[in-house]
Amino acid sequence: MKQPGFTLVEVALVIVIIGLLVGGFFKGKELITQAKIKNIESTFESVAKALYTYQERYHALPGDDKEATRFDPNIIIPSTQNGKIDGLFDSTIENEESRLAWLHLRYAGLIPKTFIDNPQQSNSQLQEQPRNIFNGIIGVSNDLNINGARLKIGERMPGIFVGFTNIPGDIAEILDLTQDDGLADSGRVRSNEANYQDKTLVYKVYFYL
C-alpha cells in the first residue's frame, strides 16, 4: 500500500518550526553578545568611579599614592610620586604603579569583592589586574602614548585611561560605536589597531577618562 506523502500544510509547518529554531538560536547569540558588551561598559564605569573616588578622598592617584601606608604600614608605596599612574596598563612587573593601583584600590575598598578570588591574598597577589569577561586584563595607566593605542601624528593624550585586552574585533567596534565615534584612532575610545576591519583579531580597547 502506498504511503501518503506530506501535505503542503505539513511541509510549511516544518519550515516554520525550523525557521523559528534558527531565528531563536541567532537571537540568543545576539542577546549574549549584548550582555557581554554591557558588562564591559559597566566594568569601565565602575573602575572609573573607583579612580575618581580614590582621588577625591585621598588627594592622590591609586598606584602613585605616597601615603598609602594609611591602609597598612606594610603596604607597598610607589618609588616615584609624580601625579600619574606610570607603567603599562597590562604590566606583569610587580610593584609597577599600574599594578600598585589595584593594590591601593582594593585596600581602600573601592573595587568590588567579586574582583578578588581570595580575600586573604598577599600584597603581591592583590596587585593582579582583574580579568574581563573575555578573559583578558582590565588595566589602568596614565599615558596612551606608551601603551600601544593608535594616535594621530603628534597627538598627546597623557591622562588616565582604563584598558581591556583580548576583546573580539566585532565587540571592539561596537564598543567604540556606542561609546564614541567608531574610529579606532580617534576620540575617547581607542584601539591598538588602525581600524576594526579584521574581525578575526582580538583587540586592546582603551577608554580615556
C-alpha positions in Angstrom: 0.0 0.0 0.0 1.4 3.4 -1.0 2.3 5.6 2.0 0.8 9.1 1.8 3.3 12.0 1.5 3.5 15.2 3.4 0.8 17.7 2.6 1.8 21.3 1.7 0.5 22.4 5.1 2.7 19.9 6.9 5.8 20.9 4.9 5.0 24.6 5.6 4.7 23.9 9.3 8.0 22.1 9.4 9.7 25.0 7.6 8.2 27.5 10.0 9.4 25.4 13.0 12.9 25.2 11.6 12.8 29.0 10.9 11.8 29.7 14.5 14.6 27.4 15.8 17.2 29.0 13.7 15.9 32.5 14.5 15.9 31.7 18.2 19.5 30.5 18.0 20.7 33.7 16.4 18.6 35.8 18.7 20.1 34.0 21.6 23.7 34.7 20.3 22.8 38.3 19.9 21.5 38.6 23.4 24.7 37.0 24.8 26.8 39.4 22.8 24.8 42.4 24.0 25.2 41.2 27.6 29.0 41.0 27.2 29.1 44.5 25.7 27.1 45.8 28.6 29.4 44.0 31.0 32.5 45.8 29.6 30.8 49.2 29.7 29.6 48.8 33.3 33.0 47.5 34.3 34.7 50.6 32.8 32.2 52.8 34.6 32.9 51.0 37.9 36.6 51.3 37.6 36.4 55.0 36.5 34.2 55.7 39.6 36.7 53.9 41.8 39.6 56.0 40.4 37.7 59.3 40.8 36.6 58.4 44.4 40.1 57.5 45.4 41.5 60.7 44.0 38.8 62.8 45.7 39.1 61.0 49.0 42.9 60.8 49.3 44.1 63.6 47.0 46.3 61.2 45.2 46.0 58.6 42.4 46.0 54.9 43.3 49.4 53.5 42.5 51.0 56.9 42.9 49.9 57.5 46.5 52.9 58.1 48.8 50.6 58.0 51.8 49.2 54.5 51.0 50.5 53.2 54.3 47.4 54.7 55.8 45.8 51.3 54.9 48.6 49.1 56.2 52.1 50.0 57.5 53.5 47.2 55.3 51.7 48.3 52.1 53.9 49.0 49.1 54.1 52.6 48.0 55.5 53.9 44.6 59.1 54.9 44.3 58.0 57.9 42.2 55.2 60.2 43.1 54.6 62.4 40.1 50.8 62.7 39.9 50.5 59.9 37.3 49.9 56.2 37.2 53.1 55.1 35.4 53.7 51.9 33.6 51.9 49.7 31.1 48.2 49.0 31.9 48.8 45.3 31.2 52.1 45.2 33.0 53.3 42.0 34.6 56.1 43.8 36.6 55.4 43.6 40.3 55.3 47.0 42.1 54.9 49.0 38.9 52.4 51.8 39.5 49.8 50.5 37.1 49.7 47.3 39.3 50.0 49.1 42.6 46.9 51.0 41.6 44.9 47.8 42.1 46.5 47.1 45.4 45.6 50.6 46.7 42.1 50.5 45.3 41.5 47.1 47.0 42.8 48.3 50.3 40.6 51.4 50.0 37.6 49.1 49.5 36.8 50.7 46.1 37.0 47.5 44.0 34.0 45.1 44.3 34.8 41.9 46.1 33.8 39.9 43.0 37.2 41.1 41.5 39.1 39.2 44.3 39.2 35.4 44.2 40.6 35.1 47.7 40.2 37.8 50.4 43.3 36.5 52.1 45.6 37.3 49.2 49.1 38.7 49.7 50.2 42.2 48.6 51.7 40.6 45.5 48.5 38.9 44.5 46.4 42.0 45.2 48.4 43.8 42.5 47.0 41.4 39.9 44.8 43.1 37.4 41.2 41.9 37.3 40.0 39.8 34.4 37.4 41.0 32.0 34.5 38.9 30.6 36.7 37.8 27.6 39.4 36.6 30.0 41.6 39.5 29.2 43.1 42.1 31.6 41.4 45.2 32.9 44.2 47.7 33.5 44.8 51.4 34.3 47.6 53.7 33.4 48.2 57.4 32.6 49.6 57.6 29.1 48.0 56.2 25.9 51.2 57.2 24.0 53.3 54.5 25.6 50.5 51.8 25.9 50.1 51.0 22.3 47.0 53.0 21.5 46.5 54.4 18.0 47.0 58.2 18.0 47.2 60.8 15.3 50.7 62.1 14.4 51.9 64.4 17.2 48.8 63.8 19.3 49.3 63.6 23.1 46.8 62.0 25.5 48.6 61.9 28.8 45.5 61.4 31.1 44.2 58.3 32.8 42.6 55.5 30.9 41.1 52.1 31.6 42.2 49.4 29.2 40.8 46.0 28.2 42.7 43.2 26.4 41.5 40.2 24.4 38.4 41.9 23.1 37.0 40.3 19.9 37.0 42.5 16.8 33.2 42.8 16.4 32.8 43.7 20.1 35.6 46.2 20.0 34.0 48.0 17.1 30.5 48.0 18.8 32.0 49.4 22.0 33.7 52.3 20.0 30.4 53.0 18.1 28.2 53.0 21.2 30.7 54.9 23.5 32.4 57.2 20.9 32.9 57.7 17.2 33.5 54.2 15.9 37.1 55.1 14.8 40.0 53.1 16.4 42.4 56.1 16.3 40.3 59.0 17.5 38.0 60.1 20.3 38.0 58.9 23.9 37.8 55.2 22.9 40.9 53.9 21.1 42.3 50.6 19.9 45.8 49.2 19.4 44.9 48.6 15.7 44.3 51.3 13.0 40.7 50.1 12.4 38.3 47.3 13.2 38.1 45.7 9.8 39.7 42.4 10.7 37.2 40.7 12.9 39.4 37.7 13.4 41.8 39.8 15.6 41.5 40.3 19.3 42.0 44.0 20.3 43.1 46.1 23.1 40.5 48.8 23.8 41.3 51.9 25.8 38.6 54.1 27.5 40.1 57.6 28.1 38.7 59.3 31.2 
